Amino acid sequence: MVKEGDLVAIFNSIHRVMKAEKLLKQAGKDVLLIPVPRQLTSDCGLAIRFSPELRTEVEEIMSASGLQFQELYQRKKKAFIALDD
């Protein structure tokens, strides 16, 4: 479900992840709402997957809407690496 290099954004509530998905799709971004991968933990249970090429645009949309990722990870060699801001 999450390919090598993909980014996974985790939010701190179901409401925020759903709002983020709606905003990103309205902006025409190719994102996918997914269950949080087993290697990661989240109270919400859902995350947004997108390609690294969209990171800047996604972060700009989130910032403009007042939404922030709780955590952001990138899939590398079958593991998830936390990305710093």
BAFI-3210 file (N, C-alpha, C; in Angstrom, 3 decimals, decimal comma, padded with zeros to 6 digits):
// residues 85
n [1|2|3|4|5|6|7|8|9|10|11|12|13|14|15|16|17|18|19|20|21|22|23|24|25|26|27|28|29|30|31|32|33|34|35|36|37|38|39|40|41|42|43|44|45|46|47|48|49|50|51|52|53|54|55|56|57|58|59|60|61|62|63|64|65|66|67|68|69|70|71|72|73|74|75|76|77|78|79|80|81|82|83|84|85]
n.u [000,817|001,957|004,425|007,980|009,690|007,389|005,494|004,056|001,597|000,634|-002,039|-003,496|-006,148|-009,194|-010,897|-009,220|-007,559|-009,441|-010,372|-008,003|-007,574|-009,804|-009,287|-006,851|-007,557|-009,457|-007,751|-006,613|-004,591|-002,768|-003,478|-003,889|-006,096|-005,270|-005,081|-003,226|000,066|001,193|003,687|003,796|002,328|-000,832|-003,420|-005,556|-005,783|-005,950|-004,196|-002,497|-001,290|001,250|003,234|006,780|007,395|005,274|005,478|006,179|004,032|001,835|002,439|002,268|-000,470|-001,585|-000,545|-001,691|-004,328|-004,312|-003,872|-001,799|000,650|000,848|002,886|005,387|006,394|008,713|008,798|011,365|013,397|011,746|011,130|009,956|010,905|011,187|010,524|011,953|010,798]
n.v [-001,189|001,264|002,631|002,420|005,311|006,880|009,332|009,532|011,029|011,726|012,554|014,132|013,571|012,075|013,846|015,894|014,573|013,830|016,335|017,369|015,586|016,235|018,968|018,730|017,101|018,746|020,680|019,374|017,538|014,477|012,396|009,863|008,438|006,349|003,367|003,714|002,594|-000,553|-000,456|002,035|004,260|005,581|007,496|008,125|006,365|006,622|007,830|010,030|009,382|010,315|011,399|012,156|014,337|016,030|017,176|019,887|021,399|020,172|020,716|023,510|023,889|022,716|024,406|026,880|026,342|026,012|023,528|020,960|018,399|015,683|013,887|013,057|010,729|008,820|006,177|003,907|001,393|-000,755|000,282|002,952|006,234|008,914|012,260|015,405|018,752]
n.w [000,000|000,766|-001,058|-001,819|-000,882|-000,674|001,194|004,446|006,227|009,480|011,573|014,530|015,027|013,852|012,634|011,734|009,861|007,961|007,139|006,087|003,938|002,342|001,720|000,306|-001,869|-003,071|-003,954|-006,003|-005,589|-005,674|-003,444|-000,922|001,361|003,957|006,066|009,090|008,818|010,181|011,428|012,488|014,934|015,927|017,321|015,815|013,579|010,831|007,932|005,619|002,446|000,155|-002,676|-002,553|-004,167|-003,930|-001,458|-000,614|-001,684|-000,406|002,288|002,219|001,664|003,941|005,939|005,216|005,802|008,472|009,506|010,832|010,434|012,665|012,692|010,242|007,890|005,869|003,568|003,500|002,419|003,472|005,954|008,088|008,116|010,267|009,443|009,887|010,469]
ca.u [000,000|002,880|005,577|009,282|009,790|006,155|005,378|002,848|001,325|-000,255|-002,683|-003,859|-007,567|-009,873|-011,477|-008,161|-007,115|-010,510|-010,347|-006,804|-007,829|-010,751|-008,589|-005,842|-008,236|-010,041|-006,626|-006,169|-003,384|-002,920|-003,236|-004,743|-006,360|-004,917|-004,898|-001,858|000,843|001,393|004,959|003,598|001,193|-001,639|-004,736|-006,538|-005,956|-005,870|-003,099|-002,533|-000,094|001,486|004,601|007,679|007,365|004,178|005,647|006,114|002,670|000,969|002,729|001,725|-001,931|-001,864|-000,216|-002,693|-005,608|-004,141|-003,683|-000,408|000,856|001,390|004,160|005,557|007,344|008,984|009,086|012,701|013,890|010,789|010,984|009,436|011,853|010,556|011,104|011,871|010,301]
ca.v [000,000|002,400|002,273|002,995|006,743|007,596|010,001|009,231|012,084|011,305|013,661|013,727|013,234|011,644|015,033|016,619|013,825|013,910|017,704|017,472|014,873|017,017|020,152|018,324|016,628|019,929|021,372|018,548|016,771|013,025|011,850|008,721|008,174|004,949|003,015|003,939|001,355|-001,251|-000,066|003,355|004,311|006,795|007,388|008,354|005,150|006,922|008,704|010,434|008,994|011,106|011,275|013,189|015,499|016,909|017,580|021,342|021,845|019,661|021,483|024,858|023,807|022,459|025,618|027,894|025,966|025,906|022,125|020,520|016,970|015,309|013,276|012,797|009,640|008,389|004,743|003,623|000,030|-001,485|000,947|004,325|007,171|010,169|013,441|016,625|019,925]
ca.w [000,000|000,778|-001,881|-001,496|-001,098|-000,351|002,483|005,208|007,202|010,558|012,276|015,885|015,163|012,634|012,009|011,030|008,682|006,960|006,624|005,262|002,684|001,556|001,202|-000,675|-003,084|-003,712|-004,603|-007,121|-005,238|-005,714|-002,113|-000,617|002,767|004,202|007,478|009,553|008,717|011,459|012,050|013,096|015,850|015,869|017,946|014,760|012,782|009,408|007,533|004,211|001,686|-001,043|-003,195|-002,031|-005,053|-003,502|-000,056|-000,433|-001,960|000,657|003,502|002,038|001,797|005,354|006,682|004,893|006,406|009,920|009,890|010,903|010,630|013,967|012,324|008,823|007,676|004,504|003,455|002,956|002,676|004,312|007,254|008,019|008,709|010,660|008,820|010,693|009,736]
c.u [000,872|004,144|006,847|009,303|008,548|006,232|004,049|002,705|000,297|-000,761|-003,146|-005,348|-008,136|-010,439|-010,428|-007,697|-008,172|-010,554|-009,149|-007,015|-008,745|-010,062|-007,599|-006,475|-008,896|-008,971|-006,039|-004,919|-003,709|-002,507|-004,209|-004,875|-006,137|-004,973|-003,448|-001,104|001,138|002,660|004,848|002,401|000,480|-002,966|-005,833|-006,819|-005,879|-004,723|-003,296|-001,200|000,020|002,948|005,472|007,708|006,287|004,384|005,485|004,694|001,710|001,197|002,189|000,212|-002,309|-001,628|-001,272|-004,037|-005,523|-004,003|-002,195|-000,379|001,281|002,784|004,183|006,679|007,557|009,358|010,439|013,126|013,049|010,618|010,408|010,391|011,114|011,292|010,909|011,356|011,432]
c.v [001,269|001,964|002,951|004,481|007,540|008,235|009,636|010,290|011,582|012,551|013,183|013,486|012,839|012,844|015,794|015,882|013,876|015,305|017,897|016,785|015,691|018,236|019,793|017,846|017,781|020,717|020,550|017,724|015,280|012,443|010,705|008,575|006,680|004,650|003,287|002,614|000,760|-000,835|001,271|003,298|005,641|006,535|007,442|007,095|005,363|007,892|009,085|010,084|009,883|010,971|012,400|014,451|016,508|017,508|019,092|021,858|021,413|020,467|022,909|024,878|023,601|023,718|026,703|027,606|025,855|024,481|021,793|018,995|016,764|014,737|013,062|011,782|009,411|006,924|004,564|002,229|-000,710|-000,908|002,336|005,223|008,473|011,332|014,633|017,755|020,723]
c.w [000,000|000,055|-001,382|-001,842|-000,751|001,024|003,125|006,292|008,210|011,274|013,646|016,089|013,804|011,886|011,199|009,774|007,582|006,328|005,693|003,913|001,782|000,928|000,091|-001,973|-003,823|-004,459|-005,751|-006,850|-005,193|-004,361|-001,882|000,890|003,001|005,701|007,870|009,464|010,103|012,186|012,783|014,044|015,715|016,558|016,898|013,940|011,284|009,148|006,074|003,572|000,456|-001,455|-002,645|-002,892|-004,647|-002,118|000,152|-000,629|-000,859|001,936|003,398|002,219|003,263|006,187|006,460|005,550|007,932|010,418|009,905|011,016|012,081|013,742|010,820|008,659|006,191|004,528|002,791|003,394|003,710|005,714|007,018|008,800|009,016|010,001|009,732|009,829|009,166]
res [m|v|k|e|g|d|l|v|a|i|f|n|s|i|h|r|v|m|k|a|e|k|l|l|k|q|a|g|k|d|v|l|l|i|p|v|p|r|q|l|t|s|d|c|g|l|a|i|r|f|s|p|e|l|r|t|e|v|e|e|i|m|s|a|s|g|l|q|f|q|e|l|y|q|r|k|k|k|a|f|i|a|l|d|d]
***
